[in-house]
Amino acid sequence: MRTYYRATLLVARDFAAIAVLLVAFFLLPLSSTAAKRLPAAPSASSGQPNFGPNVYIFNPSMPQSEIQATVDSIASQQVSNQFGTQRYALLFEPGTYGSSTKPLNFQVGYYTAVAGLGLSPGDVVINGSVYVRNQCFGPGNCIALVNFWRSLSNLTINVNTPGFGCHSGEFWAVSQAAPMRRVRVNGFATLMEPAAASWPMLSSTAAPSSTARSNNGW
């Protein structure tokens, strides 16, 4: 019996250590020398936990220009940063972001998690789009096969992409380890561009019946 309890405690300790390592891997900056200068994460007010410099928590009272500048700066660093050490979480408190005349549109790169903080997807509404596109490595070589390690969850997107041309709509052209969970999309959505993608994941997500899907495993 004593041996059984000792083994149980060791297993619990190992799981706790793994959890700590995972949090550190995904949310903490492992290297600051290679990172571009980004807007500072909003400082925690008195009584709120400090989640670190790479966790951005937005609320509807913030100027949209500030939110746009922050998400664009992170995207410009992370879209091609497949082997980088930076990790980001972009979290949206309940409310509405963007409008029909001034939408909020931004791209999601490597090691970036975007999530609404409401109880349900309808609690956070983005008028605009949160998108991933093919990466191009030369003429005629634009693919989504390497769009790994990012996520989108728990919010509603009212698609509004003026001036996007052939990229109009909600694009989520990804491969493995890039899930879309509990997302409601109102408007045209596509889960690929005109090229290959491979085995991404869609879970508890509502999208139009006209949604374009890759033939590789959605």
N, C-alpha and C positions, 0 to 999 in steps of 0.2 A: 504493500500500500504506500509506504514511504517513497519507494522508487517511482510509483505512478505519479504522485503529486510533484515530485522533483522534475519529472519529465514534462508535466503540464506547465510548470512555472518556466522551464527553459523555452518551451514552444511559445508561450505568451510573450516572454522577453524578446525572442527572435522576431515575432510579428511586429512588436512595437518598434524595434530597431529598423525593420524594413520600412514601416510607415514613415518614420522620421526621415530616412534617406530619400524616399520618393518625394516628400514635400520639399526637401532641400533641392532635389534635382530639378523639379519643375518650376519652382517659384523663386529660388534664390539665385542671384547672379554669381556665376562661378568665375567670371573674369571681367574686370572693369576696363582693362587696357584696350581691348578690341572694340568696345562698345562706342557707338556714336553718342554725342551729347543729346540727351532726350529731355523733354519736360519732366520736372520732378513730380513724383507721385504725390497726390494730395496728402498733406500731413493729417494724422489722426487727431481729432479733437479730444478734449479731456473726457476720459471714461470710455473711449473707443480703443480697441486693440490696434497695435501697429503691425501690419502684415508685411512690412518691408518695402524697399524702394521699387520693386518690380510688380507690385499689385496696385492697379489703378481702380478706384471706386468712383464712378460718376453718378451724379444725381441731376434731375431735371432743372434745378435752379442754376446750374453752372452755365456760363456762356457757351453756346454751341461752337463758337470759333475756337474756344479753348479745348473742348472735347475733340473737335476735328483735327486741330494741330497735334494733339497728343497721339491719337490713333494713327494719323498719317506718318508721324515720325517713327513710331514703332514699326509700322508696315515697311517703310523705306529701308529699315535695317534688317527686318526678318524675312522678307519675301524670298531672298536668295541665300539666307543664312543657314543652309542645311547643316553645316558642321560647326556652327557657332555654339557658344556656351551660355548665351543669354536666354532667359525664360520670362514670359509675361502673362499676367492675368488681367483682362479688361472686364470689369464687373459693373453692371448697370443696376442702380436702385430702381424700384418701381416708379413708373411714370412714362412720359412720352418724349422721344428724342427726334429732332428733325420735324419738318412740316411739309405740306404739299408744295410750298414755294421755296423752301430751303431745306432740302432733304439731307440726311446724314448718311453718306456713303463711304465705306472704308474697306480696305483689303486686309486679309488675315494671312500672316506669314508663318514661318516655322516656329514651333514652341510657343504658340500664343493661344490661350484659352479665352473665349468670349462667352459671357453668360449673364442672364438676367437673374436678379436676386429676389424675385417675387415668388409667391407660393405656386403660381401657375404661369404658363407662357403669356397669357393675356395681361399680366401685371406690368410687363415691360414691353413697350411698343417702339419700334424704330421705323420711322418713315424714311425710306431710302433703301439701302442694301448693305449686307455684310458678305463680302465675296472673296472667292479664290479663283484665279484664272490659270490657264496653262503657263508653263515656263518655256521660254524659247531659248534654244541652244544653237541656233543657226538657221539659215533659210530652210523652210519646210520641216523643221524639227521642233515643233511646239507641242508639248505633251503635259499630261497631269500625272504621269507615272511616278514622279518623285515628290509630289505634293503630300508629304507625310506630316504627322505630329502637330496637329492643331485641332480645335474643336469649337463648336457653336451649340449653345443649349439654352433652353428655358426662356424664350422670348418670342414676340410676334414681329414679323417684318411686313409692312405695307410697302410693296415694291414701288420705288420712284427713282428712276435713273435717267433724268433728262441729259441729253448730250452724250450718252454712252455708245451710240451707234449700234454696231453688231453685238456689243456687250450689254445691251439693255436687258434688264431682268435681274433675278437673283441667281448668280452663278456660284456653284459650289463644286468646282472641278478638282477632285482630290483622289488620293489612293488610300493606302492603309493608315490606320491610327489617326484618322481625321473625321471623327463622328459628328453627325448633326442629330441632336437629341431634343425632343420636346420643343420643336420650333413650328410655329404656324406661319405659313407664307401666303400672303394675299397678293396675287399677281403672278406674272410669268416667272417660272423657275426652271433652272436647268442644272443637272448634276454632272455635266460634262461640257467640254468644248469639242469642236470637230477634230478630236484626236483620242488617243487611248487614255483610259483611267483603269484602275485595278483594285477591286475588292474594298471599296469604302463601306461605311456603315451608316444607315438611316434608321432612327428609332423613335417611335411615338411622335412622328412629325406629320403635320397636315399641310399638303400642298395641292395646287390645282391638278385636275386630271390630265391636263396638257403638259405636265412637267416632263421635260426631256431627260431620259435616263441613259447612263452608260450601259453597254451590254456585258460589262465585266463585273457582275456580282453585287449590285445594289440590292 
